[in-house]
Amino acid sequence: MKKQVENQFIEVIGLIQQSRFNAYKAVNTELIDLYWKVGEYISNRIENEEWGKSIVSSLAVYILTAEPELKGFSDKNLWRMKQFYETYKDHQNLSALLRENTWTNNLAIFSRCRSIEEKEFYLRLCAKELYSSRELERQMNSGVFERVMIGNQKLSSVMRELKPDIAGAFKDTYIFEFLNLSEVHSEGDLQHALIAQMKNVILELGKDFLFMDEQYRIQVGNSDFFIDLVFYHRSLQCLIAFELKADKFKPEHLGQLNFYLEALDRDVKKSHENPSIGILLCKNKDSEVVEYALSRNLSPAMVAEYQTILPDKKALQKKFHEILKSQ
């Protein structure tokens, strides 16, 4: 088969897949809209004291009897539809987002998230990243909302000036529990484990990250240097250099990272792309030392921690609220 014909066949497959996806979205939108209307109906009846709990149970039995092929209308699910409507009825700005997400993901978000800000965060994240229910569960268990919010608070002025749309792109702490690394490990162990689990790494970093290479070679003068990991970020349209440190952050680490960013911008970055960003990924860090080190740093760089076990969600929430109070 000639290459040109094969490419045309691939285009047809693309049309089929896009149509199938559009059909799925349309069905999902109708389903969420139905659950909203049912929830609204039940809520209004109960609010007007026309219905009690027993009538909702009777409704579930009636639906099952009258339309036995209909699934998902047990009394438990009917109460969830009521809760769904009452959660968002005063936040009509989220209406489109609700209908972009599956019922399973909507259910997890409105039942587990405390604030409307957290709910909106996960609704937007799921709509953008097209998370499965399993992927969403993992992100919520790892406290991605708190980690992103803390990361937003700690972005340097240089980062904010160069990248006005940077909020939400990076986290203060990255969770790599899937690497199965021992407590004591080297930077090489970390790098090899990240490469071996790149699909899960992208899930943790964000699906806008495109992996380019490990030990990315740059030549300056007559010397070769190697950046641990290099990604490209689709939304920010820039190169992202990750330098790995299997120990505590030290201010001198930034000098090496800044050197790499300068080399990337001079010799690798394309004319239409934005300045490169550097992420120093350390096993742990002293926040005050990091603040001092970054205060006069002119490169768009940030210092983040990594953990090899899932974090304590309550500790993350406490840390997030402490930062908010200090502002």
N, C-alpha and C positions, 0 to 999 in steps of 0.2 A: 504494500500500500504506500503510495507516494505521501511524502511528508505534508504537502499542501492539503491533500484530501483528509489525512488524519487530523490535521488542525481544524478543518471544517467540521469533522465529526465531533471533536472535542467541544466546539462552539455549540453544537446542537445539544450535547450533554449538559452544558452550562445553562442553556435555555430551559431544559427540563427541570434541572435542579432549582433554578431560580423560581420557576412557576410553582414547583412543589412547596418551596419555602414560603412563597406569597400566599398560597392556599392555606398552609398551616397557620400563618399569622392571622389570616382572616377568620379562620375557625376559632383560634384562641381568643381573638378580640370579641367575637360574638359570645363565647362562653363566659368570659369575665364580665361582659356587659349583662348577661343573663343573671349571673350570681349577684351582681350589684343590685339589679332590679328586685330580685327575690329578697335579698337582705333588706332593702329599703322598704318593701311591702310589709315584711314581718316586723321590722322596727317600728314602723308607723302604727301598725295594729296594736302592738304591745304598749307603745307610748300613749295611745288613746284609751288604754285599758279595755280594749275589745278582746284581746287574746291573752291567755296565760300560757305557762309552760306546757301544760297538758295538750293544748290545742296544736302547738307546734309538733309535738309527738304524733298527734292524730293526723296532721297534714302529711308527715313523712309516710305513715301507713297508707293514707289515701293515694298518694303519688305512686307508691309501690304497687298498689292494687289496680289503679286506673291505667298506669303506664309502666308495666313491669320491665320493659326494655330500658327504661331510663335508669342510669346509674349516678351515684353521687348526691342523692337527695335524702340521706338518712337524717334523723333528727339532729344528730351531732353536726353534720355538715350544714344543715339549715341554720343552726345557731352560729356556726362559723361565718356564714354569709351575712347574717345580721351584724356580727362583730366587724366584719370586713367593711360593710357600709358605714357603720358608726365610727370606725377608726378614721375614715378618709372623707366623710361627708362635708367637713368644714375645710377641706384642702383640695378644692377642685382643680388647682394647678397641677396636681399629680395624676389627674384622670387619664391622660394619654399614657403615662408611664405604667400605670396599673395594667393597662390593656396590652402593653408590650411584653409583660411577664406572664409566665405560666401560673396556673392556680396553685400548684405545689409550691413554687417560689414565693408567690404572694402570701400564701398561708404561713410559711416559715418566717417571712419578714414582719408581717403585722402581729404575729403572736410572740416573737422573740425580742424584737427591738423595743427599747424603752421610749425614746423620744421620736418626734416626727422627723427631726433632722437625720437620725440614724436610719429610719425607715426610708427616707428619700435617698440617702446615700446608697443603700443596697439596691433599691429599685433602679437607680441610674446605672449602678455598676453591673447588675444582671442584664439590663437592656443593652448595654454597650458590649459586654464580654460574652453574652449569650451563654451564661452559666447553666449547667445542668443542676439538678437539685443536690447532687452529691458535691459538686464543686462549690455551690453556695454554702452548704453545710460546713465544709472545710474552712472557707473564708470567715464565716461567722464564729466558728470555734476558735480560730486563730486571732480574733479581735482585729480584723483588718480595718474596721471603721476607726477605732481608737488609734491604731498605728499610723494611718494616713493623716488623721487630724493632728496628732502630735508632730508628725513630719512636716505638715503645712506650717505649724507654729514655729518650727526651727529652721525654715528656709532662710538663707542669708539674703541680704539686700541685693547683692550682685545677681543671685539666682532670680529674684523677683523682677529686677529691672530688665534682665536679658530675656526672661521667659514669663511674660504676664499670665500665660495660661498654664503655668506649671503646677498649680494646686491640684493635688490628688495623684500626681504622676509617680511620687516616691513615698516611701515609708521611713519612719524613724528606726524601725526594727523589722528585719526580714526573718521569717520562720521557715526553717529547712528541716522539719522533723522527719521528712521522707528520705533523707540522706542516710539515716541509720549510722551516723558517725559516733565514735566513742568520744567521751568527754575530752580526752587528750588526743589531738590530731594536728597534723601539719597543714600549711597552706596548700601544699601539693595534694594532700588527701582531700581537702575541701574542694579544690578546683576539679579534680578528677570525678568526685562524687556529683558535683554540679553538672558537669558535662554529661555524665551517664544518665542523669535524671532531668534532662533539659525540658521535657514536656511539662513536668511538675514545676520546674523553676520558672518557666514562662507564666504558668498559672499564678504563682506567687508574685512575680514582678508586675505582671499585667500583660495582656495580649497585644498591646501596642509595641512591645519590645520584640525586635527581630534579632536573633543571634547571628553574629558575623563570624567570630573566631575566638579561639583560646590562644594564649601566648601570641597575641597579635604583634607582628614584627614591625617596628619603625626604625628607620636609619637616620641618625643625626651625625653629621660629620662622617668620620670613619668608624663609628661605633653602632652596634645594633642593640636595640632595647626591646623588651617584650612586655606588653600589657596583658595582665591575667585574662580578662574577658572583655570583649568589645561587642556592644549591641547597637542597633539603630532604632530610634524611637519614631514611629510613624507620625504621631500627632505633633510632637515637638520638632520634628524634622531635624534631628541632630544625632551625632554619634554619642554613645554613652560608654565611658571607660570605667570598668570595675577593677579596683585594686584590692586584693584579698590580704587580710592580716589575721592570722590565727592567734593573736594575742591582743592586749589592751592598746587602745589608740595612743599614739605618741605624736606630738606636734610635727616632728620631722617627716612623718609619713606624707604630709601635705605637699612638701617640696617635690617629692617624686611624682605625685599625682599631677601637680601643676605642670611639671616638665612634659609629661605625657600629653596633657591637653594642648599645650602649645604646639607640640609636634603634630598632633592630629589636625589642628586647625590650619597649620601652615602647609602640610604635605598631603593630607588625606581628604579633608572636608571639601565638598563641592561648593561652587560659588553660590548656589541657591539655598544651601543649607545653613542652619543656625550654628552658633558656636557650640563646641562640644561640652558635655557635662561629665564631671568626674564623681564617682561614688567610691568612697573609702569604706570598705566593709570589714568591720573589726569584730572580734569576739565579744568585747565589751568596751565601754568608754566612760570617762568622767565628763558629764555634761558641761561642767564649768571649764574644764581644760579645752573641750571642743569649742566652746563659745569664744574663749580667748584666741585660740588658734585661727578661727575663721573670721574674726572681727576685722582684720586688715588683709584678708586674702582676697585678691582681685579676680581670681578665676571662679567660674560657676561650679563649685564643688560642694559636696556635703558628706558628712560622716554618719554612717548608719551602723547599727549592731546587727549581728545575726544570732539566732538561737537554733539549737538542734532538737529542741523539745517544744511542744505547744505551750504557749504562755498561760499564766494565771489570768483569766479574763477579768476578775475583780481587781487585781493589781493594775492592769492596764487602764481600767475605767477610773481608778483612783488617781493614777498618774495624769490622765487626760484632764480630769476635773481640777487637779492642783494647778495645772498650767493655765486653765481658763481663769481661775480665781486670781492668779498672780498678775494678770494683765490689767 
